[in-house]
Amino acid sequence: MLALTVSIHYCYSQSCCTGGIPFTGSLSVNNVESKSLQLELRYDLNSLDDLIQNGERLDNNINFRSTHTVMLQVSYGLFKNFTISALTPYVWLNEEVTAFSGEQRYQSSGLGDLMITGSYSIINTNSTNIGLGGGIKLGNGKTKIEGSDGFVLPPTLQPGTGSTDYILFASFNHQLAIRKQAKVDGSVFRQFNTESSSFASFSSYKFGNSWQFFTTYYDQFLIGGLIFTPSFGLRGRVADEDEINSNLNNNTGGFWLSLTPGIGADITKKLAISVNENIPIYRSLNGFQLTTTHRLILSLRYTL
């Protein structure tokens, strides 16, 4: 029987049309064996070209945005069934705006917000794992980057959020009895955001609280001495509207639903690589928003 390793990725991003890391900053949630150390390096490309107004997609020739994020996550099995993790991202943000005065391009980069989590497997058998966890996202990322003119860049070009936020999650994965090489997993995350007084040019900004949920099917095949793991999943996110000076921002929040196909390979017993795509299939967004067209995630994981 082939061994199957799966990990759950949580996106602790903010709303797609505002600051932070739009639909990036994945946290890999998995059960690391006691006294084992796991390092995961991830590259996340998020292209935002879809312009949505009141749930309808519009022709977009005025605004394009891309986010490139490199993330390092360190996870350690503190003791049996309990894993602690820390993730830090570095973000490059690019935006192109076409106006009557012509095309304008903006760029910025900097450290994003650090996230620290702990998870405990309340059930951990050969075929089933059920876990509960929580964490905190610190507001240590850059939030007031200035442009060449000396003015603070808009929220869409700030890598951090300036707020301390809290996360709770529950997850499961189960090996299928009818096919030992296959597993399904599912997860639900709840994020509670706090107010920031140092985000871009705002004196008070609060990102909307959010839910995230997804489920994924994994299988395994032995090809040429390597174990390949194709996967196919469904991811959803529901976010409340953001608040500026305690007033709702009507161009934020909504519901996103995406397909998440991917494939991974175990290069050795300790080293694994994977690639995943995020394909939007449904968006019901508030107001006027620029949102994800496609998203690609490359991952390299090593266990000591």
C-alpha positions in Angstrom: 0.0 0.0 0.0 1.3 3.4 -0.9 1.6 6.1 1.7 -0.5 9.2 1.1 0.4 12.6 2.5 -2.1 15.4 2.2 -2.1 19.0 3.4 -4.9 21.5 3.8 -4.2 25.1 2.6 -6.0 28.0 4.2 -5.9 31.4 2.6 -5.8 34.0 5.2 -6.0 36.9 2.7 -8.3 39.8 2.8 -10.9 40.9 0.3 -9.7 40.8 -3.3 -10.1 44.5 -4.1 -8.3 45.8 -1.0 -4.9 45.3 0.6 -3.1 42.5 2.1 -2.4 39.4 -0.1 -5.4 38.9 -2.4 -6.3 35.2 -2.1 -2.8 34.2 -1.3 -0.8 33.5 1.9 -1.7 29.8 2.2 -1.3 28.0 5.5 -0.6 24.3 5.1 -2.5 22.5 7.9 -1.3 19.0 8.5 -0.4 16.7 11.3 3.4 16.5 11.8 4.8 13.6 13.7 6.1 14.2 17.2 9.6 15.8 17.3 9.6 16.1 13.5 10.3 19.4 11.7 8.6 20.2 8.3 9.7 23.1 6.0 7.5 24.2 3.2 8.5 26.8 0.6 5.7 28.1 -1.6 5.3 30.4 -4.6 1.9 31.9 -5.2 0.9 33.8 -8.4 -2.5 35.5 -8.3 -3.7 37.3 -11.4 -6.7 39.6 -10.9 -8.2 40.7 -14.2 -11.9 40.0 -13.7 -14.0 43.1 -13.0 -17.3 42.2 -11.3 -20.2 44.7 -10.6 -23.2 43.5 -8.6 -22.4 39.8 -9.5 -21.9 40.5 -13.3 -18.6 40.2 -15.1 -17.7 43.3 -17.1 -15.3 43.9 -20.0 -12.1 45.0 -18.3 -9.5 47.1 -20.2 -8.8 49.6 -17.4 -7.3 47.8 -14.4 -5.1 44.7 -14.1 -3.3 43.5 -11.0 -0.9 40.6 -10.1 0.5 39.4 -6.8 3.6 37.3 -6.4 4.2 35.8 -3.0 7.0 33.6 -1.6 6.1 32.0 1.7 8.1 29.9 4.1 6.2 27.8 6.6 7.9 26.0 9.5 5.9 23.3 11.3 7.0 21.2 14.3 5.3 18.2 16.0 5.6 19.5 19.6 4.2 16.2 20.9 1.9 13.4 19.7 -1.1 14.8 17.7 -0.1 18.5 18.4 1.6 20.6 15.7 2.6 24.3 15.8 3.3 26.3 12.7 4.7 29.7 11.7 4.3 31.2 8.2 5.9 34.4 6.9 5.3 35.8 3.3 7.1 38.2 1.2 4.9 39.9 -1.4 5.5 41.7 -4.8 2.4 43.7 -6.0 1.9 45.1 -9.5 -1.0 47.1 -10.9 -1.7 48.7 -14.2 -4.4 51.4 -14.6 -5.5 52.8 -17.9 -7.1 56.3 -17.7 -7.6 59.3 -20.0 -4.1 60.4 -19.2 -2.7 57.1 -20.4 -1.5 53.9 -18.8 0.0 54.1 -15.4 2.0 51.3 -13.6 2.5 50.9 -9.9 4.7 48.4 -8.0 5.5 47.6 -4.4 7.0 44.8 -2.3 7.6 44.0 1.3 7.0 41.6 4.1 3.5 40.4 4.7 1.8 39.4 8.0 3.1 36.6 10.1 0.8 33.8 11.1 1.2 31.4 14.0 -1.1 28.4 14.6 -1.5 25.3 16.6 -3.6 22.2 15.7 -4.5 19.1 17.6 -5.7 15.8 16.2 -8.6 14.7 18.4 -8.9 11.5 16.3 -5.9 10.0 14.6 -6.2 6.4 13.2 -4.7 4.6 10.2 -7.6 5.7 8.1 -9.1 8.9 9.7 -7.8 12.1 11.1 -9.9 14.8 12.7 -8.3 18.0 13.9 -9.1 21.3 15.7 -6.9 24.3 15.7 -6.5 28.1 16.0 -4.1 30.8 15.4 -3.2 34.5 15.3 -2.2 36.7 12.3 0.0 39.5 13.4 -0.1 43.0 11.8 3.7 43.2 11.3 3.6 43.5 7.5 4.3 46.7 5.6 1.2 48.9 5.4 2.4 52.4 4.4 4.7 52.0 1.4 5.1 55.2 -0.5 5.4 55.8 -4.2 8.0 57.8 -6.1 5.9 60.9 -5.5 6.2 60.5 -1.7 2.5 59.7 -1.2 1.3 56.5 0.5 0.3 53.9 -2.1 -3.3 52.7 -2.1 -4.5 49.7 -0.1 -4.1 47.4 -3.2 -0.4 47.9 -3.1 0.2 47.3 0.6 1.6 43.8 1.5 0.4 43.9 5.1 -2.9 44.7 6.9 -1.8 46.4 10.1 -4.4 44.3 12.1 -4.1 41.4 14.6 -6.6 38.8 13.5 -7.7 35.4 14.9 -8.5 32.1 13.2 -10.3 28.9 14.3 -10.5 25.8 12.1 -11.6 22.2 12.0 -10.4 19.6 9.5 -10.6 16.0 8.6 -9.2 13.5 6.1 -10.2 9.9 5.5 -8.8 7.0 3.6 -11.3 5.3 1.3 -12.0 1.7 2.0 -12.7 0.9 -1.6 -9.3 2.3 -2.7 -6.5 2.4 -0.1 -4.4 4.9 -2.2 -7.2 7.5 -2.2 -8.3 10.0 0.4 -10.8 12.8 0.8 -10.4 15.7 3.2 -12.5 18.7 4.2 -12.0 21.8 6.3 -13.7 24.9 7.7 -12.0 28.1 8.8 -13.3 31.1 10.6 -11.4 34.4 10.7 -12.1 37.3 13.1 -10.5 40.5 12.1 -9.7 43.6 14.2 -9.4 47.2 13.4 -6.2 48.7 12.0 -5.1 52.3 12.6 -2.1 52.1 10.3 -3.3 50.7 7.0 -2.4 52.8 3.9 -3.8 56.3 4.4 -6.8 55.2 6.5 -7.0 56.2 10.2 -9.3 53.2 10.8 -9.8 50.1 8.6 -11.3 46.7 9.4 -11.4 43.8 7.0 -14.6 41.8 7.0 -14.8 38.6 9.0 -14.8 35.5 6.8 -15.5 31.8 6.4 -13.6 29.4 4.2 -14.4 25.8 3.4 -13.2 23.2 0.9 -13.0 19.5 0.2 -10.5 17.6 -1.9 -10.1 14.1 -3.4 -6.6 12.7 -3.6 -5.3 9.6 -5.4 -1.9 8.0 -5.9 -0.1 6.3 -8.8 3.3 4.8 -9.0 5.0 5.9 -12.2 8.7 5.3 -13.0 9.6 4.8 -9.3 7.9 8.1 -8.2 4.6 8.4 -6.4 2.3 11.0 -8.1 -0.7 12.4 -6.3 -3.3 14.1 -8.5 -6.1 15.9 -6.7 -9.4 17.7 -7.4 -11.2 19.9 -5.0 -13.8 22.6 -4.4 -13.0 25.8 -2.4 -15.4 28.4 -1.1 -15.1 31.7 0.7 -17.6 34.1 2.3 -16.5 37.5 3.5 -18.3 40.3 5.2 -17.9 43.9 4.0 -14.9 45.9 5.2 -15.3 49.0 7.3 -13.6 52.3 6.9 -14.0 54.6 9.9 -16.8 52.3 11.1 -18.7 52.8 7.8 -19.2 49.8 5.5 -17.2 49.7 2.2 -19.9 48.5 -0.2 -17.3 47.4 -2.8 -15.9 44.6 -0.6 -17.1 41.2 0.6 -19.1 38.5 -1.1 -19.0 34.8 -2.0 -16.3 33.0 -4.1 -16.4 29.4 -5.3 -13.4 27.8 -7.2 -12.2 24.4 -8.5 -8.8 23.4 -7.3 -7.1 20.8 -9.5 -3.5 19.8 -8.8 -0.8 17.2 -8.8 2.1 16.4 -6.5 5.0 14.0 -6.5 7.1 12.4 -3.7 10.7 12.8 -4.9 12.0 11.0 -1.8 10.5 9.9 1.5 11.3 13.4 2.9 10.9 15.7 -0.2 7.7 16.4 -2.1 6.6 18.9 -4.7 3.2 20.0 -5.9 1.4 22.4 -8.2 -2.2 23.6 -7.8 -4.5 25.8 -9.8 -7.4 27.8 -8.5 -10.2 28.2 -11.2 -13.1 30.5 -10.3 -16.5 29.1 -11.2 -18.9 31.4 -9.3 -18.6 34.9 -7.7 -21.4 36.8 -6.1 -19.6 40.0 -5.0 -20.8 43.2 -3.5 -20.6 46.4 -5.5 -17.7 46.9 -7.9 -14.6 44.6 -7.5 -11.5 43.5 -9.3 -11.0 39.8 -8.4 -9.0 36.6 -9.2 -8.9 35.4 -12.8 -6.5 32.5 -12.1 -4.1 31.5 -9.3 -1.2 29.1 -9.4 0.6 27.7 -6.4 3.9 25.8 -6.5 5.1 24.1 -3.3 8.3 22.3 -2.1 8.0 20.5 1.2 10.8 18.8 3.2 10.5 16.8 6.4 13.4 16.4 8.8 
